[in-house]
Amino acid sequence: MDKLLEFGRKALFYVRVLSGYEERRIRNFRLQLEKQIKQAQERKAALRKIPEKAILGEVRRMVEEMQTLNKKLEETEAAIEDYFKPIDKEAEIVMKMQLEGEEKTMKDMMKTMHQQALLEKAEAEKVTTLNRTNAEQHNPDQVSSTTPQQAQKR
């Protein structure tokens, strides 16, 4: 009975091979295997890309955080500048007032020095005229030949 079963199996196999059924089955199995291999390779490639995606995602997140921090920093700087604007204006006013005061004192000093120079000049002229008159009274002949500069030297 085993021989009969074995003969039936072989006969059925020959029929399938001759009809092309077995060849189609083998091709289909091979295509399924190729498809499974391709899917496995795609999953493998996707798994390899996961760390890259994670790193890129982390980099994007860090860049966004840096941009928000920069924006906050710029807003803070603008707020500080707005806060100090009145103080800067007051400091500028104080500096202008100090400069005007210094200019005024300098002008006053210049006037005073000019007046002092005029007074000294007038006093020097008085001294020379006094010296001349004194000299004329003592020696009327010599005074006419001397100049005022020579009279000052005496």
Buried (B, 14 or more C-beta within 10 A) or exposed (E): EEEEEEEEEEEEEEEBEEEEEBEEEEEEEEEEEEEEEEEEEEEEEEEEEEEEEEEEEEEEEEEEEEEEEEEEEEEEEEEEEEEEEEEEEEEEEEEEEEEEEEEEEEEEEEEEEEEEEEEEEEEEEEEBEEBBEEBEEEEEEEBEEBEEEEBEEE
